[in-house]
Amino acid sequence: MTTEVRSLREFKMPDVGEGLTEAEILSWYVKPGDTVTDGQVVCEVETAKAAVELPIPFNGVVEQLFFPAGATVDVGTVIISVAVAGEAGAAPAAPAAPVAAPAEAEPARREVLVGYGPRTGGTQRRARRTTTTTVVAPAPAVPAPAPVPAPAPAAVAAPVVPEQPVGDRPLAKPPVRKLAKDLGVDLRAVTPTGPDGVVTREDVHAYASAAAAAAVAPVAPEASAAEPVEAPVAAPVAVPGVTAGDVRVPIKGVRKATAQAMVASAFTAPHVTEFVQVDVTRTMKFVRRLKESGELGRDIRVSPLLLVAKALLTAIKRHPEINAQWDEAAQEIVIRGQVNLGIAAATPRGLIVPNIKDAGGKTLSGLAASLGELIDTARLGKTSPSDMQGGTVTITNVGVFGVDTGTPILNPGEAAILAFGAVRDLPWVHKGKVVPRQVTTLALSFDHRLVDGELGSKVLADVAALLERPKRLITWG
């Protein structure tokens, strides 16, 4: 009798960006037993750059999902296995060994935690200690079969995490160890839930929360069920780093990448910011005219941001030296051949800066279409990593939040960023009279290593002049 031969194929977390090391699984679109086809999207993941959907590269039946939604997975780790049908044979194939974890599917690749070395062979979970750190006032002493360490004096602000022998160190990554130290948690007392017995951030938070709850509860000495003992109510003792009502949000994905990029930019490029107030009454009238006439095309979104973008691109055409990059390795200033205009967008997952490729070569209608598509894609969380690579200059529209202006931090690798503030009705001297006009404040931050004050001032002044009299967009462009 012939039977169908089925083999397991494994799909690993790919590097969907450039040099990314991990991604978080946002949601699964399949479950074990589902039939999948080549190219079918099976899950959505979030990297440090964007949220993307992953298609499966073969046909078959889902055998196992190795990680739940919400898990952060290293690039190259198996996330799903699929049973693939093969050719018919005279005898059934030997049953496949069950796959318990990505590491067993690829024994040659083992996760290496800092401070350990490659681990080989099977994994044994260390026997958990029963000693815990007391964080409340001590109850009356009772006889015990083993001596108990004396509690810390009340004057000590935080319990001290004891030194741990190297051979008995719980498995945890360095950020988790730091978190435990900050919270005063002994990792040896924490029950690990991560793969191979690794203590996770969630384990530490759970232990700290339990300790905080115990700190305000009455404590009784040990007694048998037949002889209950009433215990005095212990005075609550504050647990360092944990207070009632605290909400902790893990720093990962887009927010983590943004934080790292902003710190790197702030401490690498010497920032200079200049400001100018602009009468944009004519620009606002021009925007209304374009909306009403539809001359840029049907379904094209027209906003003041569109004219700010066009004004900046026109100013860059007049002063191309500001569209540049500092090459530290070569000790050169690279003046970019095209303008990839980044637009800072606030999304539920954090701030991202997708860019319009070769924005300087687009007409006003083409720029409007690209800008609308970029904003819609960002709001849906579908911005691809390629859309956020290669930016040369950025606009951040803080005016939508009712903010007048700010001192924006450069996007890494770029020489300038323009902040567009709120448009307000203000008293303004116009044709010799004080009248109400629509006024905004622009702020231009630039890298002073390659943009001096003169160049930065000229660019900002040109943008202001173009917005004050938008007809110059036609003559200057």
C-alpha positions in Angstrom: 0.0 0.0 0.0 1.3 3.4 -0.9 1.0 6.3 1.4 1.7 10.0 1.0 5.0 11.2 2.4 4.8 14.4 4.3 7.8 16.4 5.5 8.1 19.4 7.8 9.4 22.6 6.5 10.3 25.5 8.8 9.9 29.2 8.2 12.3 31.5 10.0 11.9 35.1 11.1 13.5 37.0 8.1 15.4 40.2 8.3 12.7 42.5 6.7 14.9 45.6 7.0 18.7 46.3 6.9 20.6 44.6 9.7 17.6 44.2 12.0 18.1 41.6 14.8 14.6 41.0 16.1 10.9 41.5 15.5 7.7 41.3 17.5 4.9 39.1 16.3 1.8 41.3 16.4 -0.7 38.8 15.2 -1.1 35.4 13.6 -3.5 34.9 10.6 -3.3 31.1 10.7 -3.5 28.3 13.3 -2.3 24.7 13.5 -4.3 22.6 11.0 -4.9 25.5 8.5 -3.9 24.9 4.9 -1.5 27.6 3.5 -0.4 28.4 0.0 2.8 29.9 -1.4 2.7 33.6 -0.9 -0.1 33.6 1.7 0.4 36.1 4.6 0.6 34.1 7.8 1.4 36.8 10.4 2.2 40.5 11.0 5.4 41.5 12.7 6.8 44.8 13.9 10.5 45.6 13.6 12.4 48.6 14.8 11.4 50.3 11.5 7.8 49.3 10.6 5.0 46.8 10.8 5.1 44.3 7.9 3.2 41.2 6.9 5.1 37.9 6.3 4.0 35.5 3.5 4.8 31.8 3.7 7.0 30.6 0.8 5.5 27.1 0.3 2.3 25.1 0.3 1.2 22.8 3.1 -0.7 22.4 6.4 0.3 24.4 9.5 1.9 22.0 12.0 3.0 24.4 14.8 3.3 28.0 15.8 6.4 28.4 17.9 5.7 31.8 19.4 2.4 33.5 20.5 1.4 37.0 19.5 3.3 39.6 21.5 6.6 37.6 21.6 9.8 39.2 20.4 11.8 36.8 18.2 15.4 36.9 17.0 15.9 37.1 13.2 16.7 33.6 12.0 14.6 31.8 14.6 11.9 29.3 13.4 8.5 30.8 14.0 6.2 28.3 12.1 6.4 24.7 10.7 4.4 23.4 7.8 3.7 19.8 6.8 4.4 19.7 3.1 3.1 16.8 0.9 5.7 14.9 -1.1 5.5 12.1 -3.7 3.8 8.8 -3.0 6.1 6.0 -1.9 5.9 2.2 -1.2 6.3 2.6 2.5 5.4 5.3 5.0 8.2 7.6 6.1 9.5 7.4 9.6 7.5 9.6 11.9 9.1 13.0 12.3 10.3 13.8 15.8 8.1 16.4 17.5 9.5 19.9 17.3 9.4 21.4 20.8 11.1 24.7 20.1 13.1 26.5 17.4 16.3 25.6 19.1 15.6 21.9 18.8 14.8 22.2 15.1 18.2 23.7 14.5 20.5 22.3 17.2 23.6 24.0 15.7 22.1 27.5 16.4 21.7 28.3 20.1 21.0 31.6 21.5 24.0 33.0 23.3 23.3 35.2 26.3 26.0 37.8 27.3 28.1 36.3 30.1 27.5 32.6 29.1 28.9 31.1 26.0 27.3 28.7 23.5 25.3 26.1 25.3 25.2 22.5 23.8 23.2 19.5 24.5 19.9 19.3 26.3 18.6 22.0 28.6 17.9 21.4 32.2 16.0 23.9 34.3 17.8 24.8 37.5 15.9 23.8 40.7 14.2 26.9 42.0 15.2 28.2 45.4 12.5 28.8 48.0 14.2 31.7 49.7 12.6 35.0 49.0 13.5 38.6 50.0 11.3 40.0 52.7 10.0 43.5 52.1 7.7 44.0 55.1 8.3 44.4 58.8 9.1 41.1 60.4 6.5 39.0 62.3 7.3 37.5 65.7 9.9 34.8 65.4 8.9 31.2 65.6 11.0 28.0 65.6 12.0 26.9 62.2 13.9 23.9 60.9 16.6 26.1 59.3 18.0 29.5 60.2 16.4 32.5 58.4 18.5 35.5 57.5 17.7 38.6 59.6 15.5 41.1 57.8 17.0 44.4 56.7 16.7 47.4 59.1 13.8 49.7 58.4 16.1 52.6 57.6 17.5 50.8 54.5 15.8 52.4 51.5 16.2 49.4 49.2 17.1 45.7 49.7 20.5 44.8 48.4 20.6 42.1 45.7 23.2 39.6 46.9 26.1 38.5 44.7 25.4 35.3 42.9 27.9 32.6 42.2 28.7 32.4 38.5 27.7 28.7 38.3 24.3 29.4 39.8 23.3 32.6 38.0 19.8 32.6 36.6 19.6 32.9 32.9 18.6 36.5 31.9 19.7 39.1 29.4 21.6 42.2 30.6 18.6 44.6 30.4 16.6 42.2 32.5 19.4 42.0 35.1 19.5 45.8 35.2 15.7 46.0 35.7 15.9 43.5 38.5 18.6 45.5 40.2 16.6 48.7 39.8 13.6 47.1 41.4 15.6 45.3 44.1 14.5 41.9 42.9 16.7 38.8 43.4 16.6 36.9 40.1 17.1 33.6 41.9 13.7 34.0 43.5 11.9 34.7 40.2 10.2 31.9 38.4 11.4 31.9 34.7 8.9 31.6 31.9 11.1 32.3 28.9 12.6 29.7 26.5 15.2 27.4 28.2 14.4 28.8 31.6 15.3 32.4 30.8 14.0 35.1 33.1 12.0 37.7 31.1 11.1 41.3 31.9 7.5 40.2 32.5 8.7 37.7 35.1 10.6 40.4 37.0 7.6 42.8 36.8 5.2 40.1 38.0 7.5 39.3 41.0 7.9 42.9 41.9 4.1 43.5 41.7 3.5 40.4 44.0 6.1 41.8 46.4 4.3 45.2 46.4 1.0 43.5 47.2 2.6 41.5 50.0 4.0 44.7 51.4 0.6 46.0 52.4 -1.0 42.7 53.5 -0.9 41.3 57.1 1.7 38.6 57.6 1.2 35.6 59.9 3.9 33.2 61.2 3.8 29.7 60.1 1.1 27.6 61.7 -0.8 24.4 61.1 -4.2 24.5 59.5 -5.7 23.2 62.8 -4.1 25.9 64.9 -4.5 29.3 63.1 -2.5 32.1 64.5 -3.6 35.7 64.4 -0.7 37.9 63.2 -0.2 41.6 63.9 -0.8 43.9 60.9 2.6 44.8 59.5 3.4 48.4 58.6 3.7 48.7 54.8 7.2 49.2 53.5 7.7 50.9 50.2 9.2 48.7 47.4 11.8 50.6 45.4 10.6 51.5 41.9 7.1 50.2 42.4 4.1 52.4 43.4 0.4 51.9 43.2 -1.0 53.0 39.8 2.3 52.6 37.9 1.9 51.5 34.3 5.1 50.2 32.6 5.3 50.1 28.8 8.0 48.0 27.3 10.4 50.0 25.1 10.6 48.0 21.9 9.9 48.2 18.2 9.5 51.6 16.6 9.6 53.5 19.9 12.9 51.8 20.9 14.5 52.5 17.5 13.3 56.1 17.6 14.8 56.6 21.1 18.2 55.2 20.0 18.2 57.3 16.9 17.4 60.5 18.6 20.0 60.0 21.3 22.6 59.2 18.7 21.7 62.2 16.7 21.6 64.6 19.6 25.0 63.6 20.8 26.7 63.3 17.4 25.6 66.3 15.4 26.0 69.8 16.9 22.5 71.2 16.5 21.6 74.8 15.8 18.0 76.0 15.5 16.7 79.2 14.0 13.2 80.6 14.1 11.1 83.0 12.0 7.5 84.1 12.2 5.7 84.3 8.8 2.5 85.9 7.6 0.9 82.9 5.7 -2.4 84.6 5.0 -1.9 84.3 1.2 -0.7 80.7 1.5 -3.9 79.8 3.4 -6.0 81.5 0.7 -4.0 79.6 -2.0 -4.8 76.3 -0.2 -8.5 77.1 -0.1 -8.4 78.0 -3.8 -6.7 74.7 -4.7 -9.2 72.7 -2.7 -12.2 74.4 -4.3 -11.0 74.3 -7.8 -9.7 70.7 -7.8 -7.0 71.8 -10.3 -4.4 69.4 -8.8 -6.7 66.5 -9.5 -9.7 64.6 -8.1 -9.3 63.1 -4.6 -6.0 64.9 -4.1 -5.6 66.1 -0.5 -4.5 69.7 -0.3 -3.2 71.1 3.0 -0.9 73.9 4.2 1.8 71.1 4.7 1.8 70.6 1.0 2.9 74.2 0.3 5.4 74.1 3.2 6.9 71.0 1.6 7.0 72.7 -1.8 8.6 75.8 -0.4 11.3 73.8 1.4 12.0 71.8 -1.8 12.3 75.1 -3.8 14.7 76.6 -1.2 16.8 73.4 -1.4 17.0 73.8 -5.2 18.4 77.3 -4.6 20.8 76.1 -1.9 21.6 72.4 -2.6 24.4 72.4 0.0 21.9 71.9 2.8 20.7 68.6 1.3 23.9 66.9 2.5 25.3 64.2 4.7 28.4 64.0 6.9 30.6 61.0 6.1 32.7 60.5 9.2 34.7 57.5 7.9 35.8 59.3 4.7 35.9 62.8 6.3 33.8 64.2 3.5 30.6 66.1 3.1 28.3 64.3 0.6 25.9 66.6 -1.2 23.0 64.4 -2.2 21.9 64.2 -5.8 18.2 64.1 -5.0 15.9 65.2 -2.2 14.1 62.4 -0.4 11.7 64.4 1.8 10.8 62.8 5.1 7.6 63.6 6.9 7.5 62.9 10.6 4.3 60.9 11.4 2.9 60.0 14.8 1.4 56.5 14.8 0.1 54.3 17.5 3.4 52.4 17.5 5.5 55.6 17.8 7.1 58.2 15.6 8.2 57.2 12.1 9.7 59.2 9.3 8.8 57.8 5.9 10.1 59.8 3.0 9.0 60.7 -0.6 11.7 59.6 -3.0 13.0 62.3 -5.3 10.5 64.8 -4.0 12.4 67.6 -5.6 11.6 66.3 -9.1 7.8 66.2 -8.6 5.3 68.7 -9.7 2.9 70.2 -7.1 0.2 67.7 -8.0 2.6 64.8 -7.9 3.9 65.9 -4.6 0.4 66.2 -3.2 -0.5 62.7 -4.4 2.7 61.2 -2.8 2.2 63.1 0.4 -1.4 61.9 0.8 -0.3 58.3 0.1 2.5 58.5 2.6 0.2 59.8 5.4 -2.5 57.3 4.7 -0.1 54.4 4.7 1.5 55.6 8.0 -1.8 55.9 9.7 -2.7 52.3 8.7 0.6 51.1 10.1 1.6 49.7 6.7 4.7 51.8 6.1 7.4 49.5 4.6 11.1 49.6 5.8 12.2 50.8 2.3 9.9 53.9 2.7 11.9 55.0 5.8 15.4 54.5 4.3 17.5 57.1 2.5 15.8 60.3 3.7 17.8 63.5 3.2 15.8 66.2 4.9 12.6 66.2 7.1 9.5 68.2 7.9 7.8 67.8 11.3 4.3 69.3 11.5 3.9 70.2 15.2 1.1 72.7 14.3 -1.5 69.9 14.1 -1.2 69.5 17.9 -1.7 73.3 18.5 2.0 73.8 19.1 3.6 77.0 17.9 7.1 75.6 17.3 9.9 73.6 18.8 13.6 72.6 18.4 13.4 69.5 16.3 16.2 66.9 16.5 17.8 65.8 13.2 16.9 62.5 11.7 20.2 60.6 11.8 22.2 61.1 8.6 20.4 64.2 7.6 21.6 67.8 7.7 18.3 69.7 8.3 14.8 69.4 9.7 12.0 72.0 9.5 9.3 72.4 12.1 6.0 73.8 10.9 4.0 75.4 13.8 0.3 76.2 14.3 -1.3 78.9 12.1 -2.9 81.5 14.4 -4.8 84.8 13.9 -2.4 87.5 15.3 -2.2 91.3 15.1 0.3 92.0 12.3 1.6 95.2 10.5 0.3 94.9 7.0 0.6 97.8 4.5 1.3 100.2 7.3 -1.7 99.1 9.5 -2.1 96.7 12.4 -4.6 94.1 11.2 -5.4 90.5 12.0 -3.3 88.1 9.8 -2.7 84.3 9.8 0.8 83.8 11.2 2.9 80.7 11.8 6.4 80.1 13.3 9.0 78.0 11.4 12.0 76.4 13.1 15.0 75.0 11.2 17.5 72.8 13.0 20.7 72.0 11.1 24.0 70.1 11.6 26.5 72.9 12.2 29.4 70.6 11.0 28.3 71.0 7.4 25.7 73.8 7.5 26.9 77.2 8.7 24.7 80.0 10.0 24.6 81.8 6.7 23.4 78.8 4.7 20.8 77.8 7.3 19.5 81.4 7.5 19.2 81.7 3.7 17.2 78.5 3.5 14.9 79.5 6.3 14.4 83.0 4.9 13.6 81.5 1.4 11.0 79.2 2.9 9.4 82.1 4.8 9.4 84.3 1.7 7.7 81.6 -0.4 5.0 81.0 2.2 4.4 84.8 2.5 3.9 85.1 -1.2 3.2 81.6 -2.6 3.1 82.9 -6.2 6.9 82.8 -6.0 6.7 79.0 -5.9 6.0 79.3 -9.6 8.7 81.9 -10.5 11.4 80.5 -8.2 10.6 76.8 -9.0 
